[in-house]
Amino acid sequence: MKTKSEINEMMTIAYQGANELRLLKNDVKSKKQLARIKKEVKRLKEVKLYLETAPREEFVKEEIERLSRRIEQINGGYKEWLKAMNKTDSIQAKKEYREETGIAVLNRQIQTLRFIFY
């Protein structure tokens, strides 16, 4: 399991990379890299918040399993949702369903917990 000091070190490295990329603002590649670094810093801040609560390994494992079951349950309700909303199965309908049910947030939580644990 990762520690807060490891996360702080990762954040420091990310911030240094971001500062270097800010000097190259006009380069399209550096703009993409900067956006990627900002996203990574955001994720590391979420990890840090979890670690501040000093979670036990058992809790992290149980939480990953609980969130995975919840996602499976939500995905299982997709066909019923389609019928209730009188929609046809499409990429747009799936996107709308995922947005409505908050699956992206649950997936991000799982990724954060896996990052902590593994």
C-alpha positions as CSV (number, residue, x, y, z in Angstrom):
1,M,0.0,0.0,0.0
2,K,1.3,3.4,-0.9
3,T,2.1,6.0,1.7
4,K,1.4,9.7,1.9
5,S,5.1,10.5,1.5
6,E,5.2,8.5,-1.8
7,I,2.2,10.4,-3.1
8,N,3.7,13.7,-2.1
9,E,6.9,12.8,-4.0
10,M,4.8,11.9,-7.1
11,M,3.0,15.2,-6.8
12,T,6.2,17.1,-6.6
13,I,7.5,15.4,-9.7
14,A,4.3,16.2,-11.5
15,Y,4.4,19.8,-10.5
16,Q,8.0,20.1,-11.7
17,G,7.0,18.6,-15.1
18,A,4.0,21.0,-15.3
19,N,6.2,24.0,-14.6
20,E,8.7,23.0,-17.3
21,L,5.9,22.5,-19.8
22,R,4.4,26.0,-19.0
23,L,7.6,27.4,-20.5
24,L,6.7,25.8,-23.8
25,K,3.1,27.0,-23.9
26,N,2.8,27.4,-27.6
27,D,3.7,23.8,-28.4
28,V,0.6,21.7,-29.0
29,K,2.3,18.6,-27.7
30,S,3.3,20.3,-24.4
31,K,-0.3,21.6,-24.0
32,K,-1.5,17.9,-24.1
33,Q,1.2,16.9,-21.7
34,L,0.3,19.7,-19.4
35,A,-3.4,18.6,-19.4
36,R,-2.3,15.1,-18.7
37,I,-0.1,16.2,-15.8
38,K,-3.0,18.3,-14.4
39,K,-5.2,15.2,-14.5
40,E,-2.5,13.2,-12.8
41,V,-2.1,15.8,-10.0
42,K,-5.9,15.8,-9.5
43,R,-5.8,12.0,-9.1
44,L,-2.9,12.1,-6.7
45,K,-4.8,14.6,-4.6
46,E,-7.7,12.2,-4.4
47,V,-5.3,9.4,-3.4
48,K,-3.8,11.7,-0.7
49,L,-7.3,12.4,0.7
50,Y,-7.9,8.6,1.0
51,L,-4.6,8.1,2.7
52,E,-5.3,10.8,5.2
53,T,-8.0,8.6,6.6
54,A,-5.4,5.8,7.1
55,P,-7.5,3.0,5.5
56,R,-6.9,-0.6,6.4
57,E,-6.0,-2.9,3.5
58,E,-9.1,-4.9,4.2
59,F,-11.2,-1.8,3.8
60,V,-9.6,-1.0,0.5
61,K,-10.2,-4.5,-0.8
62,E,-13.8,-4.5,0.4
63,E,-14.5,-1.1,-1.1
64,I,-13.1,-2.1,-4.5
65,E,-15.4,-5.2,-4.4
66,R,-18.4,-3.2,-3.3
67,L,-17.9,-0.6,-6.0
68,S,-17.4,-3.3,-8.6
69,R,-20.6,-5.0,-7.6
70,R,-22.4,-1.6,-7.7
71,I,-21.2,-1.0,-11.3
72,E,-22.3,-4.5,-12.3
73,Q,-25.7,-3.8,-10.8
74,I,-26.1,-0.5,-12.6
75,N,-25.0,-2.0,-15.9
76,G,-27.6,-4.7,-15.4
77,G,-30.3,-2.1,-15.3
78,Y,-29.4,-0.6,-18.7
79,K,-32.0,-2.6,-20.7
80,E,-34.8,-1.7,-18.3
81,W,-33.8,1.9,-18.5
82,L,-33.9,1.8,-22.3
83,K,-37.5,0.5,-22.2
84,A,-38.6,3.0,-19.6
85,M,-37.1,5.9,-21.6
86,N,-38.3,4.5,-25.0
87,K,-34.9,4.7,-26.5
88,T,-33.0,2.4,-28.8
89,D,-29.6,0.9,-27.9
90,S,-27.0,3.3,-29.2
91,I,-23.7,4.8,-28.2
92,Q,-25.5,8.0,-27.2
93,A,-28.0,6.2,-25.1
94,K,-25.2,4.3,-23.3
95,K,-23.4,7.6,-22.7
96,E,-26.5,9.2,-21.3
97,Y,-27.2,6.2,-19.0
98,R,-23.6,6.2,-17.7
99,E,-23.8,9.9,-17.1
100,E,-27.2,9.6,-15.3
101,T,-26.1,6.7,-13.1
102,G,-22.6,8.1,-12.2
103,I,-20.6,5.1,-13.4
104,A,-17.6,7.3,-14.3
105,V,-17.3,8.5,-10.7
106,L,-17.5,4.9,-9.4
107,N,-14.8,3.8,-11.9
108,R,-12.6,6.7,-10.8
109,Q,-13.0,5.6,-7.2
110,I,-12.0,2.1,-8.1
111,Q,-8.9,3.3,-10.0
112,T,-7.9,5.4,-7.0
113,L,-8.3,2.6,-4.6
114,R,-6.4,0.2,-6.8
115,F,-3.6,2.7,-7.1
116,I,-3.4,2.9,-3.4
117,F,-3.5,-0.8,-2.8
118,Y,-1.3,-2.1,-5.7
